[in-house]
Every structure is written in C-alpha cells, then in structure tokens.
Amino acid sequence: MDKLKMQTADGVQDNISRIAELFPECITEVKTQRGGIKRSVDFDKLRQLLSSDIVEGNEERYQFTWPDKRKAILAANAPINATLRPCPEESVNFDTTQNLYIEGDNLDVLKCLKETYLHKVKMIYIDPPYNTGNDFVYEDDFAESAAEYLANSGQFDEQGNRLVTNTESNGRFHTDWLNMIYPRLKVARDLLTEDGVIFISIDDHEVENLRKVCDELFGENNFIDCLHWKKKKQPSFLAKHTAKVMEYVLVYARNSQKLEKLSIDKVSDSNKKVIN
C-alpha cells in the first residue's frame, strides 16, 4: 500500500513556481525561521520588470478589500497536515459505488481534494452560510494547536469545527463572512476543469460582495449569470418593509470561452426548473 501523504500542497510555493516559469530571474532563496532554505520571489526585481504597470505606494487604485483580507489569502494557500481516510464500515456498497461523501471542515476537504481532483471537476454547487447577522461562520486559525483550538472554542458543529456567531456586537458583519468565503472559493476554483462551472446560492445580504469576490477570483469575464430564484410562493405578512421572496444563484466559469451553453428547462412532472 502506498504511504499516505499527511500534508496538502503549499499554495504559496505553487504560485512561486508559476512566477518562475515567466520570470526565472525573479526567483531567489531565503532562510526560513527554522534555519532552512526555501525559494522566494525577489519583489524588487519583479517590480522592475513590471514597472510600466505596477501600482505602488499611496496611489489611488480600483480594488475590493476588507480587514484581514491578506489573512484570508494566506488561509487559502496554507498547507494542512491532514488526509482523507475511507470508512468502509459506515459506507454503502463501498467497493462498487461511484459516489463520494466526505465529512469535515470544507476548507480542509477542498485542499485534500486538490491532491487528486486538481482541474478535474466539471461542476460545483455550494450553498454557503447566509450572512443574516446571526448565522454562524467558520473562523480559521492555522496558528493554534489542537489543544488551544478546543480550549478556546465555545461552540462546535457536528464535525468539530469551531463556530463564531456573527452578531451585531461583533461589528464586522461583512468582514467575518468574506474571510470565511474567500479561501474556500479560491481553492474551489483550482478544482474546476477548463470548461468547468460553479453555482453559488446566496441571498441579498452578500450577493453584491460575493460577486466582487468572484470577479476577483474567477475574473469578470468569466461571470455567466445571476439567476433569480423565487424561494417562496407567498411573501411573509410580517415583513417590515418589502416582502422578500427572491434569492440568487451566481454562476461563474473557470474559462467562459470553453464553457458549453447552459439552458434552463422545466421538469415534466412539476413546476421546478433545472439547468442543463
């Protein structure tokens, strides 16, 4: 039996390898905190090569940012010491089934899936937590040990993930949610094939921010559509202002030029619609 690797790929080193293919002269070596040597990027030299386009200092620029965005980027790239383990005793038709059901923190699982399914997934659908001000969102902290993680957490989901309530007293409605969704979407994009597509359910609290995040991660040119989904037949009479019955599904392609045409058809025995 092959020995299992207990750590996912390092996203930072993957990005450095891509830069090395384009600008090999910008690759250097630096010492690590443990005294070893690793590859790094000479950003001064890279700036010289891109001097006609790079934006530096306090010059105004168009950008979408929020507190701790850099930590969210690091969370997406950071390797984890984890692997997926089969559970034949809890499975149905383990040797013959063509389905795969995985339990665990979704960011960790996505990173583990990159080992086998990098650029191999044709379609992804996700239904992330909606940011209503009371929902629970994941808080990722890769600096904590397992003991600290358990000691500092007050609430857990069924998989043991620490949960943090995003209440008004927190004062960071959008920040907490964006720090949760950004790294998961960044890793999910890596799984898509060149002609792959992702569907993301969302309500009106974060639909605008989600689109900005997806424009950054997938590219504005790969936005396909914002589907409007009527979630209720009748609005609630308790609505304070307008009665909301709609939610949304954002659709993005890995490469819109290679994505096949999508069509919406009715299911013959109901009023529901499906996308082909």
PyRosetta script that sets phi, psi and omega in degrees:
from pyrosetta import init, pose_from_sequence

init()
pose = pose_from_sequence("MDKLKMQTADGVQDNISRIAELFPECITEVKTQRGGIKRSVDFDKLRQLLSSDIVEGNEERYQFTWPDKRKAILAANAPINATLRPCPEESVNFDTTQNLYIEGDNLDVLKCLKETYLHKVKMIYIDPPYNTGNDFVYEDDFAESAAEYLANSGQFDEQGNRLVTNTESNGRFHTDWLNMIYPRLKVARDLLTEDGVIFISIDDHEVENLRKVCDELFGENNFIDCLHWKKKKQPSFLAKHTAKVMEYVLVYARNSQKLEKLSIDKVSDSNKKVIN")
pose.set_psi(1, 136.3)
pose.set_omega(1, 178.0)
pose.set_phi(2, -67.7)
pose.set_psi(2, 142.8)
pose.set_omega(2, 179.6)
pose.set_phi(3, -74.6)
pose.set_psi(3, 130.6)
pose.set_omega(3, -179.3)
pose.set_phi(4, -72.0)
pose.set_psi(4, 136.0)
pose.set_omega(4, 172.2)
pose.set_phi(5, -80.4)
pose.set_psi(5, 132.1)
pose.set_omega(5, -174.4)
pose.set_phi(6, -100.7)
pose.set_psi(6, 16.3)
pose.set_omega(6, 178.1)
pose.set_phi(7, -144.4)
pose.set_psi(7, 137.3)
pose.set_omega(7, 178.4)
pose.set_phi(8, -77.4)
pose.set_psi(8, 171.4)
pose.set_omega(8, -179.5)
pose.set_phi(9, -67.0)
pose.set_psi(9, 149.9)
pose.set_omega(9, 178.5)
pose.set_phi(10, -86.6)
pose.set_psi(10, 111.5)
pose.set_omega(10, -177.6)
pose.set_phi(11, -62.7)
pose.set_psi(11, -33.8)
pose.set_omega(11, 179.5)
pose.set_phi(12, -64.1)
pose.set_psi(12, -46.1)
pose.set_omega(12, 179.8)
pose.set_phi(13, -66.2)
pose.set_psi(13, -32.3)
pose.set_omega(13, 174.6)
pose.set_phi(14, -62.3)
pose.set_psi(14, -43.0)
pose.set_omega(14, 179.9)
pose.set_phi(15, -67.3)
pose.set_psi(15, -37.2)
pose.set_omega(15, 177.5)
pose.set_phi(16, -63.1)
pose.set_psi(16, -38.6)
pose.set_omega(16, 178.3)
pose.set_phi(17, -63.3)
pose.set_psi(17, -37.3)
pose.set_omega(17, 178.5)
pose.set_phi(18, -67.9)
pose.set_psi(18, -40.6)
pose.set_omega(18, 176.9)
pose.set_phi(19, -64.1)
pose.set_psi(19, -38.1)
pose.set_omega(19, -179.2)
pose.set_phi(20, -62.5)
pose.set_psi(20, -32.2)
pose.set_omega(20, 178.9)
pose.set_phi(21, -67.1)
pose.set_psi(21, -34.5)
pose.set_omega(21, -178.9)
pose.set_phi(22, -90.4)
pose.set_psi(22, -39.9)
pose.set_omega(22, -175.6)
pose.set_phi(23, -133.1)
pose.set_psi(23, 72.5)
pose.set_omega(23, -177.6)
pose.set_phi(24, -60.5)
pose.set_psi(24, -25.6)
pose.set_omega(24, -178.5)
pose.set_phi(25, -72.7)
pose.set_psi(25, -11.1)
pose.set_omega(25, -178.9)
pose.set_phi(26, -94.2)
pose.set_psi(26, 1.4)
pose.set_omega(26, -179.4)
pose.set_phi(27, -91.9)
pose.set_psi(27, 130.7)
pose.set_omega(27, 179.7)
pose.set_phi(28, -135.2)
pose.set_psi(28, -174.1)
pose.set_omega(28, 179.1)
pose.set_phi(29, -124.6)
pose.set_psi(29, 141.2)
pose.set_omega(29, 178.1)
pose.set_phi(30, -134.7)
pose.set_psi(30, 159.9)
pose.set_omega(30, 177.1)
pose.set_phi(31, -82.2)
pose.set_psi(31, 142.3)
pose.set_omega(31, 175.4)
pose.set_phi(32, -87.6)
pose.set_psi(32, 172.0)
pose.set_omega(32, 179.0)
pose.set_phi(33, -64.4)
pose.set_psi(33, -23.5)
pose.set_omega(33, -179.7)
pose.set_phi(34, -91.7)
pose.set_psi(34, 3.2)
pose.set_omega(34, 177.2)
pose.set_phi(35, 93.3)
pose.set_psi(35, 0.0)
pose.set_omega(35, 178.4)
pose.set_phi(36, -84.6)
pose.set_psi(36, -173.8)
pose.set_omega(36, -179.4)
pose.set_phi(37, -121.9)
pose.set_psi(37, 138.2)
pose.set_omega(37, 175.6)
pose.set_phi(38, -143.2)
pose.set_psi(38, 161.3)
pose.set_omega(38, 178.5)
pose.set_phi(39, -74.6)
pose.set_psi(39, 146.9)
pose.set_omega(39, 177.0)
pose.set_phi(40, -148.7)
pose.set_psi(40, 177.9)
pose.set_omega(40, -177.9)
pose.set_phi(41, -109.5)
pose.set_psi(41, 131.2)
pose.set_omega(41, 173.3)
pose.set_phi(42, -82.7)
pose.set_psi(42, 94.7)
pose.set_omega(42, -173.7)
pose.set_phi(43, -69.3)
pose.set_psi(43, -28.1)
pose.set_omega(43, 176.5)
pose.set_phi(44, -62.0)
pose.set_psi(44, -43.8)
pose.set_omega(44, 179.7)
pose.set_phi(45, -70.0)
pose.set_psi(45, -36.7)
pose.set_omega(45, 178.4)
pose.set_phi(46, -64.6)
pose.set_psi(46, -39.0)
pose.set_omega(46, 176.8)
pose.set_phi(47, -62.2)
pose.set_psi(47, -37.9)
pose.set_omega(47, 178.9)
pose.set_phi(48, -63.0)
pose.set_psi(48, -39.0)
pose.set_omega(48, -179.2)
pose.set_phi(49, -71.5)
pose.set_psi(49, -26.2)
pose.set_omega(49, -178.1)
pose.set_phi(50, -112.6)
pose.set_psi(50, 25.1)
pose.set_omega(50, -170.7)
pose.set_phi(51, -62.0)
pose.set_psi(51, -25.1)
pose.set_omega(51, -177.8)
pose.set_phi(52, -79.4)
pose.set_psi(52, -13.5)
pose.set_omega(52, -175.6)
pose.set_phi(53, -121.3)
pose.set_psi(53, -23.3)
pose.set_omega(53, -171.5)
pose.set_phi(54, -70.8)
pose.set_psi(54, 145.4)
pose.set_omega(54, 178.1)
pose.set_phi(55, -107.3)
pose.set_psi(55, 123.0)
pose.set_omega(55, -175.8)
pose.set_phi(56, -124.1)
pose.set_psi(56, 167.6)
pose.set_omega(56, 173.0)
pose.set_phi(57, 62.6)
pose.set_psi(57, -142.8)
pose.set_omega(57, -175.7)
pose.set_phi(58, -93.5)
pose.set_psi(58, 11.7)
pose.set_omega(58, -179.5)
pose.set_phi(59, -60.9)
pose.set_psi(59, 135.4)
pose.set_omega(59, -178.7)
pose.set_phi(60, -67.6)
pose.set_psi(60, 146.5)
pose.set_omega(60, -178.8)
pose.set_phi(61, -152.9)
pose.set_psi(61, 160.0)
pose.set_omega(61, 174.7)
pose.set_phi(62, -84.4)
pose.set_psi(62, 125.7)
pose.set_omega(62, 179.1)
pose.set_phi(63, -161.1)
pose.set_psi(63, 159.0)
pose.set_omega(63, 176.5)
pose.set_phi(64, -119.5)
pose.set_psi(64, 116.2)
pose.set_omega(64, -175.6)
pose.set_phi(65, -143.6)
pose.set_psi(65, 169.9)
pose.set_omega(65, 178.9)
pose.set_phi(66, -160.4)
pose.set_psi(66, 165.7)
pose.set_omega(66, 179.1)
pose.set_phi(67, -58.7)
pose.set_psi(67, 136.1)
pose.set_omega(67, 177.3)
pose.set_phi(68, 71.6)
pose.set_psi(68, 18.3)
pose.set_omega(68, 178.0)
pose.set_phi(69, -61.2)
pose.set_psi(69, -37.7)
pose.set_omega(69, 179.4)
pose.set_phi(70, -63.2)
pose.set_psi(70, -34.3)
pose.set_omega(70, 176.4)
pose.set_phi(71, -67.0)
pose.set_psi(71, -35.4)
pose.set_omega(71, 178.0)
pose.set_phi(72, -64.8)
pose.set_psi(72, -38.1)
pose.set_omega(72, 177.7)
pose.set_phi(73, -66.5)
pose.set_psi(73, -42.6)
pose.set_omega(73, 177.5)
pose.set_phi(74, -62.8)
pose.set_psi(74, -38.2)
pose.set_omega(74, 179.8)
pose.set_phi(75, -62.2)
pose.set_psi(75, -36.4)
pose.set_omega(75, 179.1)
pose.set_phi(76, -68.5)
pose.set_psi(76, -35.7)
pose.set_omega(76, -175.8)
pose.set_phi(77, -88.5)
pose.set_psi(77, -20.3)
pose.set_omega(77, -173.0)
pose.set_phi(78, -67.0)
pose.set_psi(78, 133.8)
pose.set_omega(78, 175.0)
pose.set_phi(79, -73.0)
pose.set_psi(79, 157.7)
pose.set_omega(79, 177.6)
pose.set_phi(80, -126.7)
pose.set_psi(80, 149.3)
pose.set_omega(80, 176.5)
pose.set_phi(81, -91.9)
pose.set_psi(81, 79.7)
pose.set_omega(81, -176.8)
pose.set_phi(82, -155.1)
pose.set_psi(82, 160.4)
pose.set_omega(82, 174.8)
pose.set_phi(83, -150.2)
pose.set_psi(83, 162.6)
pose.set_omega(83, 177.4)
pose.set_phi(84, -89.0)
pose.set_psi(84, 134.0)
pose.set_omega(84, -179.9)
pose.set_phi(85, -118.1)
pose.set_psi(85, 132.2)
pose.set_omega(85, 179.1)
pose.set_phi(86, -71.4)
pose.set_psi(86, 150.9)
pose.set_omega(86, 177.6)
pose.set_phi(87, -128.1)
pose.set_psi(87, 76.2)
pose.set_omega(87, -177.6)
pose.set_phi(88, -58.6)
pose.set_psi(88, -35.0)
pose.set_omega(88, -176.5)
pose.set_phi(89, -68.8)
pose.set_psi(89, -20.9)
pose.set_omega(89, 178.8)
pose.set_phi(90, -102.7)
pose.set_psi(90, 4.2)
pose.set_omega(90, -173.5)
pose.set_phi(91, -102.2)
pose.set_psi(91, 162.4)
pose.set_omega(91, 175.1)
pose.set_phi(92, -112.1)
pose.set_psi(92, 123.1)
pose.set_omega(92, -179.2)
pose.set_phi(93, 53.1)
pose.set_psi(93, 53.7)
pose.set_omega(93, -173.1)
pose.set_phi(94, -56.5)
pose.set_psi(94, -39.1)
pose.set_omega(94, -174.6)
pose.set_phi(95, -80.5)
pose.set_psi(95, -17.9)
pose.set_omega(95, -173.7)
pose.set_phi(96, -119.6)
pose.set_psi(96, -17.3)
pose.set_omega(96, -176.7)
pose.set_phi(97, -64.9)
pose.set_psi(97, 149.7)
pose.set_omega(97, 176.3)
pose.set_phi(98, -108.9)
pose.set_psi(98, 13.2)
pose.set_omega(98, 179.6)
pose.set_phi(99, -105.8)
pose.set_psi(99, 155.8)
pose.set_omega(99, -179.2)
pose.set_phi(100, -134.9)
pose.set_psi(100, 121.7)
pose.set_omega(100, 178.0)
pose.set_phi(101, -118.5)
pose.set_psi(101, 126.1)
pose.set_omega(101, -174.0)
pose.set_phi(102, -123.3)
pose.set_psi(102, 133.5)
pose.set_omega(102, 174.2)
pose.set_phi(103, -109.1)
pose.set_psi(103, 137.1)
pose.set_omega(103, 177.4)
pose.set_phi(104, 152.3)
pose.set_psi(104, 174.2)
pose.set_omega(104, 175.1)
pose.set_phi(105, -59.7)
pose.set_psi(105, 129.9)
pose.set_omega(105, -171.1)
pose.set_phi(106, -66.4)
pose.set_psi(106, -30.3)
pose.set_omega(106, 177.5)
pose.set_phi(107, -69.1)
pose.set_psi(107, -43.9)
pose.set_omega(107, 177.5)
pose.set_phi(108, -61.7)
pose.set_psi(108, -42.5)
pose.set_omega(108, -179.4)
pose.set_phi(109, -63.8)
pose.set_psi(109, -44.0)
pose.set_omega(109, 179.4)
pose.set_phi(110, -59.7)
pose.set_psi(110, -40.7)
pose.set_omega(110, 179.1)
pose.set_phi(111, -65.8)
pose.set_psi(111, -39.2)
pose.set_omega(111, 177.8)
pose.set_phi(112, -65.7)
pose.set_psi(112, -37.5)
pose.set_omega(112, -179.4)
pose.set_phi(113, -67.0)
pose.set_psi(113, -25.5)
pose.set_omega(113, 179.3)
pose.set_phi(114, -59.8)
pose.set_psi(114, -28.3)
pose.set_omega(114, -178.7)
pose.set_phi(115, -61.3)
pose.set_psi(115, -34.1)
pose.set_omega(115, -174.9)
pose.set_phi(116, -112.6)
pose.set_psi(116, -32.7)
pose.set_omega(116, -170.7)
pose.set_phi(117, -111.1)
pose.set_psi(117, 21.5)
pose.set_omega(117, 177.5)
pose.set_phi(118, -58.2)
pose.set_psi(118, 121.3)
pose.set_omega(118, 179.0)
pose.set_phi(119, 59.1)
pose.set_psi(119, 31.7)
pose.set_omega(119, -178.0)
pose.set_phi(120, -122.5)
pose.set_psi(120, -2.7)
pose.set_omega(120, -176.2)
pose.set_phi(121, -97.8)
pose.set_psi(121, 124.9)
pose.set_omega(121, -175.8)
pose.set_phi(122, -80.6)
pose.set_psi(122, -35.8)
pose.set_omega(122, -177.1)
pose.set_phi(123, -145.6)
pose.set_psi(123, 137.8)
pose.set_omega(123, 176.0)
pose.set_phi(124, -126.0)
pose.set_psi(124, 133.3)
pose.set_omega(124, 170.5)
pose.set_phi(125, -122.6)
pose.set_psi(125, 129.2)
pose.set_omega(125, 176.9)
pose.set_phi(126, -129.4)
pose.set_psi(126, 148.8)
pose.set_omega(126, 178.5)
pose.set_phi(127, -127.9)
pose.set_psi(127, 77.7)
pose.set_omega(127, -174.1)
pose.set_phi(128, -69.4)
pose.set_psi(128, 164.9)
pose.set_omega(128, 175.8)
pose.set_phi(129, -58.8)
pose.set_psi(129, 134.1)
pose.set_omega(129, 176.4)
pose.set_phi(130, -80.9)
pose.set_psi(130, 141.2)
pose.set_omega(130, -177.9)
pose.set_phi(131, -91.4)
pose.set_psi(131, 86.2)
pose.set_omega(131, -180.0)
pose.set_phi(132, -96.9)
pose.set_psi(132, -0.4)
pose.set_omega(132, -177.3)
pose.set_phi(133, 99.3)
pose.set_psi(133, -15.7)
pose.set_omega(133, 179.0)
pose.set_phi(134, -125.6)
pose.set_psi(134, -7.8)
pose.set_omega(134, -179.9)
pose.set_phi(135, -65.4)
pose.set_psi(135, 158.1)
pose.set_omega(135, 173.7)
pose.set_phi(136, -93.3)
pose.set_psi(136, 136.9)
pose.set_omega(136, 176.3)
pose.set_phi(137, -126.8)
pose.set_psi(137, 151.6)
pose.set_omega(137, -178.7)
pose.set_phi(138, -70.8)
pose.set_psi(138, 143.1)
pose.set_omega(138, 172.2)
pose.set_phi(139, -120.5)
pose.set_psi(139, 114.4)
pose.set_omega(139, -176.3)
pose.set_phi(140, -96.4)
pose.set_psi(140, 130.1)
pose.set_omega(140, 176.5)
pose.set_phi(141, -139.6)
pose.set_psi(141, 99.7)
pose.set_omega(141, -175.9)
pose.set_phi(142, -79.5)
pose.set_psi(142, -3.8)
pose.set_omega(142, -178.9)
pose.set_phi(143, -87.8)
pose.set_psi(143, -13.2)
pose.set_omega(143, -176.5)
pose.set_phi(144, -84.8)
pose.set_psi(144, 144.2)
pose.set_omega(144, 171.3)
pose.set_phi(145, -78.1)
pose.set_psi(145, 168.6)
pose.set_omega(145, 179.8)
pose.set_phi(146, -61.4)
pose.set_psi(146, -38.8)
pose.set_omega(146, -179.1)
pose.set_phi(147, -66.1)
pose.set_psi(147, -43.7)
pose.set_omega(147, 178.8)
pose.set_phi(148, -65.1)
pose.set_psi(148, -38.9)
pose.set_omega(148, -179.8)
pose.set_phi(149, -58.4)
pose.set_psi(149, -46.0)
pose.set_omega(149, -179.3)
pose.set_phi(150, -72.0)
pose.set_psi(150, -37.9)
pose.set_omega(150, -176.6)
pose.set_phi(151, -69.5)
pose.set_psi(151, -36.6)
pose.set_omega(151, -175.7)
pose.set_phi(152, -84.5)
pose.set_psi(152, -16.0)
pose.set_omega(152, -177.1)
pose.set_phi(153, -87.1)
pose.set_psi(153, 140.6)
pose.set_omega(153, 176.9)
pose.set_phi(154, -107.0)
pose.set_psi(154, -18.7)
pose.set_omega(154, -176.3)
pose.set_phi(155, -139.9)
pose.set_psi(155, 148.4)
pose.set_omega(155, -176.6)
pose.set_phi(156, -138.6)
pose.set_psi(156, 154.9)
pose.set_omega(156, 169.1)
pose.set_phi(157, -92.8)
pose.set_psi(157, -173.1)
pose.set_omega(157, -174.1)
pose.set_phi(158, -66.0)
pose.set_psi(158, -23.2)
pose.set_omega(158, 179.5)
pose.set_phi(159, -93.8)
pose.set_psi(159, 4.4)
pose.set_omega(159, 179.2)
pose.set_phi(160, 85.8)
pose.set_psi(160, 11.5)
pose.set_omega(160, 178.0)
pose.set_phi(161, -76.1)
pose.set_psi(161, 137.5)
pose.set_omega(161, 178.0)
pose.set_phi(162, -70.4)
pose.set_psi(162, 137.9)
pose.set_omega(162, -178.9)
pose.set_phi(163, -120.0)
pose.set_psi(163, 143.0)
pose.set_omega(163, 179.1)
pose.set_phi(164, -127.5)
pose.set_psi(164, 126.5)
pose.set_omega(164, -178.6)
pose.set_phi(165, -77.3)
pose.set_psi(165, 135.5)
pose.set_omega(165, -175.8)
pose.set_phi(166, -98.6)
pose.set_psi(166, 70.5)
pose.set_omega(166, -174.6)
pose.set_phi(167, -90.2)
pose.set_psi(167, 171.9)
pose.set_omega(167, -178.6)
pose.set_phi(168, -63.1)
pose.set_psi(168, -32.6)
pose.set_omega(168, -179.7)
pose.set_phi(169, -65.5)
pose.set_psi(169, -22.6)
pose.set_omega(169, 177.3)
pose.set_phi(170, -68.2)
pose.set_psi(170, -33.9)
pose.set_omega(170, 176.0)
pose.set_phi(171, 70.9)
pose.set_psi(171, 13.1)
pose.set_omega(171, -177.2)
pose.set_phi(172, -134.7)
pose.set_psi(172, 54.1)
pose.set_omega(172, -176.6)
pose.set_phi(173, -51.7)
pose.set_psi(173, -56.3)
pose.set_omega(173, -174.4)
pose.set_phi(174, -73.8)
pose.set_psi(174, -38.5)
pose.set_omega(174, -177.1)
pose.set_phi(175, -60.3)
pose.set_psi(175, -49.9)
pose.set_omega(175, -179.6)
pose.set_phi(176, -59.0)
pose.set_psi(176, -43.8)
pose.set_omega(176, -177.1)
pose.set_phi(177, -68.1)
pose.set_psi(177, -42.7)
pose.set_omega(177, -179.8)
pose.set_phi(178, -65.7)
pose.set_psi(178, -38.0)
pose.set_omega(178, 177.5)
pose.set_phi(179, -66.9)
pose.set_psi(179, -25.3)
pose.set_omega(179, 175.8)
pose.set_phi(180, -76.9)
pose.set_psi(180, -47.6)
pose.set_omega(180, -170.4)
pose.set_phi(181, -78.9)
pose.set_psi(181, -32.5)
pose.set_omega(181, -172.7)
pose.set_phi(182, -58.3)
pose.set_psi(182, -55.7)
pose.set_omega(182, -176.7)
pose.set_phi(183, -64.9)
pose.set_psi(183, -31.7)
pose.set_omega(183, -179.0)
pose.set_phi(184, -69.0)
pose.set_psi(184, -39.9)
pose.set_omega(184, 177.2)
pose.set_phi(185, -70.0)
pose.set_psi(185, -35.6)
pose.set_omega(185, -179.9)
pose.set_phi(186, -63.2)
pose.set_psi(186, -43.0)
pose.set_omega(186, 179.0)
pose.set_phi(187, -73.1)
pose.set_psi(187, -37.6)
pose.set_omega(187, 179.9)
pose.set_phi(188, -60.7)
pose.set_psi(188, -37.3)
pose.set_omega(188, 179.1)
pose.set_phi(189, -60.9)
pose.set_psi(189, -36.7)
pose.set_omega(189, -179.5)
pose.set_phi(190, -63.6)
pose.set_psi(190, -23.5)
pose.set_omega(190, -178.4)
pose.set_phi(191, -79.6)
pose.set_psi(191, -23.1)
pose.set_omega(191, -173.4)
pose.set_phi(192, -71.0)
pose.set_psi(192, 143.9)
pose.set_omega(192, 171.1)
pose.set_phi(193, -70.5)
pose.set_psi(193, 169.9)
pose.set_omega(193, 179.2)
pose.set_phi(194, -60.4)
pose.set_psi(194, -31.9)
pose.set_omega(194, 178.1)
pose.set_phi(195, -102.6)
pose.set_psi(195, 22.1)
pose.set_omega(195, -177.6)
pose.set_phi(196, -81.3)
pose.set_psi(196, 164.8)
pose.set_omega(196, -177.1)
pose.set_phi(197, -144.4)
pose.set_psi(197, 148.0)
pose.set_omega(197, 177.7)
pose.set_phi(198, -124.2)
pose.set_psi(198, 138.2)
pose.set_omega(198, 176.6)
pose.set_phi(199, -115.4)
pose.set_psi(199, 131.4)
pose.set_omega(199, -176.6)
pose.set_phi(200, -129.6)
pose.set_psi(200, 117.5)
pose.set_omega(200, 176.2)
pose.set_phi(201, -78.6)
pose.set_psi(201, 142.6)
pose.set_omega(201, -178.9)
pose.set_phi(202, -161.8)
pose.set_psi(202, 156.4)
pose.set_omega(202, 174.0)
pose.set_phi(203, -105.8)
pose.set_psi(203, -169.6)
pose.set_omega(203, -171.3)
pose.set_phi(204, -78.8)
pose.set_psi(204, -6.3)
pose.set_omega(204, -179.9)
pose.set_phi(205, -69.2)
pose.set_psi(205, -35.3)
pose.set_omega(205, -175.2)
pose.set_phi(206, -129.5)
pose.set_psi(206, 9.9)
pose.set_omega(206, -175.2)
pose.set_phi(207, -61.5)
pose.set_psi(207, -37.4)
pose.set_omega(207, -179.7)
pose.set_phi(208, -70.1)
pose.set_psi(208, -43.5)
pose.set_omega(208, 179.0)
pose.set_phi(209, -66.9)
pose.set_psi(209, -38.7)
pose.set_omega(209, 178.6)
pose.set_phi(210, -61.5)
pose.set_psi(210, -40.0)
pose.set_omega(210, 179.3)
pose.set_phi(211, -65.4)
pose.set_psi(211, -38.4)
pose.set_omega(211, 177.8)
pose.set_phi(212, -64.7)
pose.set_psi(212, -41.3)
pose.set_omega(212, 177.8)
pose.set_phi(213, -62.7)
pose.set_psi(213, -45.1)
pose.set_omega(213, -178.9)
pose.set_phi(214, -67.5)
pose.set_psi(214, -35.6)
pose.set_omega(214, 175.8)
pose.set_phi(215, -60.2)
pose.set_psi(215, -37.5)
pose.set_omega(215, 179.9)
pose.set_phi(216, -72.1)
pose.set_psi(216, -43.7)
pose.set_omega(216, -173.8)
pose.set_phi(217, -80.6)
pose.set_psi(217, -38.4)
pose.set_omega(217, -176.3)
pose.set_phi(218, -101.1)
pose.set_psi(218, -22.7)
pose.set_omega(218, -175.8)
pose.set_phi(219, 98.4)
pose.set_psi(219, 135.2)
pose.set_omega(219, -179.2)
pose.set_phi(220, -57.7)
pose.set_psi(220, -33.7)
pose.set_omega(220, -178.0)
pose.set_phi(221, -70.3)
pose.set_psi(221, -11.6)
pose.set_omega(221, 179.7)
pose.set_phi(222, -101.9)
pose.set_psi(222, 9.1)
pose.set_omega(222, 171.7)
pose.set_phi(223, -72.5)
pose.set_psi(223, 128.4)
pose.set_omega(223, -178.1)
pose.set_phi(224, -101.8)
pose.set_psi(224, -50.8)
pose.set_omega(224, -177.0)
pose.set_phi(225, -168.8)
pose.set_psi(225, 161.9)
pose.set_omega(225, 169.0)
pose.set_phi(226, -118.7)
pose.set_psi(226, 101.2)
pose.set_omega(226, -177.2)
pose.set_phi(227, -78.5)
pose.set_psi(227, 137.3)
pose.set_omega(227, 177.7)
pose.set_phi(228, -99.5)
pose.set_psi(228, 123.2)
pose.set_omega(228, -176.8)
pose.set_phi(229, -114.5)
pose.set_psi(229, 121.5)
pose.set_omega(229, 177.7)
pose.set_phi(230, -83.0)
pose.set_psi(230, 102.6)
pose.set_omega(230, -173.6)
pose.set_phi(231, -82.4)
pose.set_psi(231, -20.5)
pose.set_omega(231, -179.2)
pose.set_phi(232, -130.4)
pose.set_psi(232, 144.9)
pose.set_omega(232, 174.5)
pose.set_phi(233, -79.2)
pose.set_psi(233, -37.6)
pose.set_omega(233, -178.8)
pose.set_phi(234, -123.6)
pose.set_psi(234, 135.1)
pose.set_omega(234, 177.3)
pose.set_phi(235, -71.6)
pose.set_psi(235, 157.9)
pose.set_omega(235, 179.1)
pose.set_phi(236, -77.3)
pose.set_psi(236, 134.7)
pose.set_omega(236, 179.5)
pose.set_phi(237, -75.3)
pose.set_psi(237, -6.6)
pose.set_omega(237, 179.0)
pose.set_phi(238, -88.3)
pose.set_psi(238, -1.9)
pose.set_omega(238, -177.9)
pose.set_phi(239, -57.9)
pose.set_psi(239, 134.6)
pose.set_omega(239, -176.8)
pose.set_phi(240, -72.1)
pose.set_psi(240, -40.5)
pose.set_omega(240, -178.4)
pose.set_phi(241, -122.5)
pose.set_psi(241, -96.9)
pose.set_omega(241, 176.1)
pose.set_phi(242, -92.6)
pose.set_psi(242, 150.0)
pose.set_omega(242, 179.5)
pose.set_phi(243, -86.8)
pose.set_psi(243, 119.4)
pose.set_omega(243, -175.5)
pose.set_phi(244, -94.8)
pose.set_psi(244, 127.0)
pose.set_omega(244, 177.8)
pose.set_phi(245, -125.8)
pose.set_psi(245, -2.3)
pose.set_omega(245, -173.9)
pose.set_phi(246, -108.4)
pose.set_psi(246, 144.4)
pose.set_omega(246, 165.5)
pose.set_phi(247, -129.5)
pose.set_psi(247, -177.5)
pose.set_omega(247, -170.5)
pose.set_phi(248, -135.1)
pose.set_psi(248, 156.6)
pose.set_omega(248, 172.2)
pose.set_phi(249, -131.7)
pose.set_psi(249, 110.9)
pose.set_omega(249, 176.7)
pose.set_phi(250, -80.9)
pose.set_psi(250, 138.1)
pose.set_omega(250, -178.4)
pose.set_phi(251, -122.1)
pose.set_psi(251, 121.7)
pose.set_omega(251, 177.3)
pose.set_phi(252, -129.6)
pose.set_psi(252, 143.8)
pose.set_omega(252, 176.8)
pose.set_phi(253, -101.9)
pose.set_psi(253, 153.9)
pose.set_omega(253, 170.2)
pose.set_phi(254, -67.7)
pose.set_psi(254, -41.6)
pose.set_omega(254, 177.4)
pose.set_phi(255, -146.6)
pose.set_psi(255, 102.8)
pose.set_omega(255, -174.3)
pose.set_phi(256, -60.3)
pose.set_psi(256, -26.4)
pose.set_omega(256, -179.7)
pose.set_phi(257, -69.5)
pose.set_psi(257, -22.1)
pose.set_omega(257, -177.5)
pose.set_phi(258, -107.8)
pose.set_psi(258, -2.9)
pose.set_omega(258, -179.3)
pose.set_phi(259, -77.5)
pose.set_psi(259, 132.3)
pose.set_omega(259, 176.6)
pose.set_phi(260, -69.8)
pose.set_psi(260, 160.3)
pose.set_omega(260, -179.8)
pose.set_phi(261, -65.0)
pose.set_psi(261, 135.5)
pose.set_omega(261, 177.2)
pose.set_phi(262, -102.8)
pose.set_psi(262, 139.1)
pose.set_omega(262, 178.7)
pose.set_phi(263, -132.1)
pose.set_psi(263, 151.8)
pose.set_omega(263, 179.4)
pose.set_phi(264, -109.8)
pose.set_psi(264, 121.3)
pose.set_omega(264, -179.6)
pose.set_phi(265, -121.2)
pose.set_psi(265, 153.1)
pose.set_omega(265, 174.9)
pose.set_phi(266, -82.4)
pose.set_psi(266, 143.2)
pose.set_omega(266, 171.8)
pose.set_phi(267, -76.1)
pose.set_psi(267, 134.8)
pose.set_omega(267, -170.6)
pose.set_phi(268, -62.0)
pose.set_psi(268, -33.6)
pose.set_omega(268, -174.2)
pose.set_phi(269, -101.4)
pose.set_psi(269, 17.5)
pose.set_omega(269, 179.4)
pose.set_phi(270, -160.1)
pose.set_psi(270, -179.8)
pose.set_omega(270, 177.3)
pose.set_phi(271, -94.9)
pose.set_psi(271, 3.3)
pose.set_omega(271, -179.3)
pose.set_phi(272, -74.1)
pose.set_psi(272, 158.5)
pose.set_omega(272, 177.9)
pose.set_phi(273, -121.8)
pose.set_psi(273, 146.0)
pose.set_omega(273, 177.7)
pose.set_phi(274, -125.9)
pose.set_psi(274, 155.1)
pose.set_omega(274, 178.5)
pose.set_phi(275, -100.4)
pose.set_psi(275, 129.7)
pose.set_omega(275, 176.5)
pose.set_phi(276, -102.7)
pose.dump_pdb("model.pdb")
